[in-house]
Amino acid sequence: MDLIIDGAGTRLGGRWVVDGVDATPPAGHLTGLLGPNGAGKTTLLRLIAGLLTPESGAVLVDDIPVHTLPRRDRARRIALVEQESSSAVPLTVREVVALGRVPFRSLWGTDDDEGAVDRALDAAHAGSLADRAWSTLSGGERQRVHIARALAQQPRLLLLDEPTNHLDVSAQLSLLAFVRDLRITSVAALHDLNLAAAFCEHVLVLSGGRLVAAGHPADVLVPALIREVYGVEADVLTHPRTGRPVIAFHEPTSGAPSAVHRTADSAPAHPRP
């Protein structure tokens, strides 16, 4: 799916939290959405998903403004995996994944629902969990099931909001390798720059709601950018096996101001009509 973010912006609480973002994530690849807390990552994902209407600019999927698509049509094209949330609803894993088929159902259901659920469970390496109760799963298992539910929607655009939170190292690596290898257009908000450098073909870096850099991780994740956006010093090395960037952070200088605080507290207001 072709995704174009064309000057998109929106306000929350009267403040521009996403401000004139222009970007074109490459089709069929994983794009990392980076930036400190409060940079606007989650809000931009919700704009891309069509859950928020841009106050400026537009988000286009296959040249169609996404917020103009009927809800069911959006759900047939785009799947959003939001941050982990607990649920006390007594569902099995299969029942959770089957929720991804809701956009395709009529009063009579569809013949392919069961097959789509099975394929999604297999693709997410969650088939062995199908009969387990959702409440018994670990964090890593739940993330795999969230991905399976999204895949049951048969999306052409996959959006993930901090999918590696609360996962151990093995689960983080497995999850991002899996998403990368799906070969569908995917955008994932990530905090870990080294994970983004290792698995993403493209990264977008936000600061104060604005896009400050975009491109391949090797071109974007350089010491000057990390200093500007995150307020920390870093050396960027080369992984001996993959050739990908590896970022080694320095301990911050005592008393140095944080880039996160500058973004959150002193970003200038941008007048809009």
N, C-alpha and C positions, 0 to 999 in steps of 0.2 A: 504494500500500500504506500502511495506517495503522501507524505505529511509535510505541510508547509505552515510554519508559524510566521505570520505576516504582521509585524508590528503589534502583537497582541499585548493588551494590558488590562488590568482590572484593579479596583480598589476594594479594600475591606476596612471597615471602620473609618472611612474617609481618607485612608492612606493608600497610595499606589504600591501594592505588594508585588505586582508584576507590571513592568513599565516598558512598553515598546519593544518587546522581544521579537527579533527576526532570526529564524533558524530553519534549516532543512535537514532533519535527520536522514541519513541514507537508508533507502528502502532495503529491507531484508537483513538488516544488521542491528546489533545492540548499541544503543546510544546511552551514555551515562550522563545523568543530570546532577551536577555537582554544585556545591556552595555551602557556606556556613549556615547554622541555624538561623531561621528568619530570612533567608535569601529569596524565598518565593518558590521553592521546588514543588511542594505539594500543591500550591495554588496553580502553578503552571500545568501540572499533570491533570488537575481537574478541569482546566480550560481545554486541554487537548482532548479529554474524555467527553467534553460537551456538557459537563455537570455545572459549569459556570459559563455565563455569556460574557464575552469580552466587551469592555466599555470602549476600547480602542482597538483598531486592527481586526484581525480574524485568524482563526485556525482552520485550515483547509485539509480535508482528506479526499484524495482524488479530485481536487479542485472544487469540492463542495464545502461551504462553511459548516463545520461540524455541529454547531448549536442549532442549525436549521433542520437537521435530520430528525425525523420522529424517533421517539425513545427506543422503540423496538428495532428500528433500522440501525441506530447507533450501536445497540447491544449485539447486533449480528456482525458488526464490523470491528468493534473495539471492546477489549476486555481490560478492566482496571483492577489490579490486585492492590488493595489499600493496606495500610499498616495493620499488623496483627491486632485483633480484638477478641476478647473472650466471649463465649456464648454458653449459656446453660441449656440451650435447646437440645433435647435428646435425639440427635440424628446420628446415623451411621455415616461413614466416609462416603459410601456410594450415594447416599441421599444428599450429602453436601455437594458432591460433584454434579449430581443431576440438576441442581439449581441453575447450573450454567446452560441448561437446555430450555429454560423458561422463555427466552425471546423467540424460540422456534415453535412453541406449542400453540395449538388451536384447541377447541373444545374436544377434539378427538385425538390429540397428541400427534406425534410423528413417528413413522415407522423406524426412523434411524436413531431415536433417543438412546436406547440401550447400547447400540453399537458405538455411538459417539462417546458415551460415558466410559465404556470399556477402553476405547482407543485413548481417551484422555488420561485415564488411570495408568495405562501402560506407558504412555509417553512420559509421564511424570514420575515413573518408577514407583508408583503408589498402588499397583494392583494388589499387592499382598495386604494392604491396609483396608480393602474395600468393605469388609464386614466389621471392622473395628468401630467402637463408639468414638465419635469426635472428641469427647471429653477426656479420653484416655491417651491422646496423642501427645508426643513431645513437640517442642517448638519447630524443630526441623521437619518433622512429619507433617505438621500442620501447614507449613509453607509449601511443601510438595502438593498437598491436597488443594490449597488455594490456587496453585498453578494449574492443577488438573481441572478444577472448576472453570478457570478462565479458558483453558483449551477446549473444554466441552462447548463453549460458545463458538468455536471455530473462527476465532478472530483473525483479522488481517493486520491488526495493530494491537500490541500488548504493552500495557503500561503497568509499572510496578513502583510502589512507594516504599522505599527502604526495605527491600525484600530480605536483606541479610541480617536485619536486627535480631538479636537474641539467638543467633545461630552460632554453633562452634565453627572452628576453622574449616574442618572437612565439609560440613554442610554448606558453608558459604561458597567454597570453591565448586562443589558439585552443582549447586543451584545456578550459579552464574554461567558455568560451562554448559549446563542444560539449556538455559535461555538463549545463550549465544548460538548454540547449535540448532535451534529451532529454525533459523533462517527466515524469520518473519520480522517485520519492522517492530522494534521494541525500544522503549524508553524506560530507564530505571533510575529513580532518585537514589543516590548512594552517598554515604558519608566517608567511606574508606577510599582514599585516592589510589592506594595500591591495587585494590580490587578493580577499580575503574581502569587503571592502566593495564592490568593483566587481561581483562576480558572484553573491553569495549572497543569497537572500531572507531567510535566518534564520541566526543564529550562536549557538553554545553556547561559553561561555568557561569553561575548567577552570583551577583552581589548586590544587595539592596534592591532586589527586584529587577535589575537590569542584566542583560547578557554582556559579559566582559570578555569572553573568549569562546571559540568553537573550533573544532577540528580533531585531528587524530591525537590521542593522548601524548605521543612522543613530541608533538609540536606545541601542545597547549600546556602540559603539566611541567613547566620549567620553574626554576627557583624564583624568578622575578614575579611570576603570576601567583605562586603560592604565598610569597611574602605580601603581595598587594591584597589578596583576597582573604587569606587566613591569618595574616599577621605573624607568621612563623618563618624561620629560616629552614631551608632544606637543601640537601644535595640530591641530585637525580642521577642514579646509577643505571647500569644496564644489566638485566637479568642474564646470568651466564648460560641458561638453557634456552630461554624463549626470545631473548633480544628485546624484550619489552622494558619500559621504564620501571625502576624501583626507587621509591622515594624514601630517603632517610631524613627524618626530622631532627632538628636541634632543639635542645631545651631553650625556652624563651628567655630573653634577657629580663632580669628582675625590673619590674616597673614599666615595661614596655606596654603601650596601649594595644588592646586586642582589636583585630579587624572586625570581629563579630560585633563588639560593642560600638565601633564606629558605624557599622551598617545599621544596627538596630536603633541607636539613639541620636545619631547626628547626620543621617542621610538627608539631604535637602529635599524639600517638597518640590514637586514638579507640577506647575499649574496646568490644568486641563480645561477644556470647554465645559 
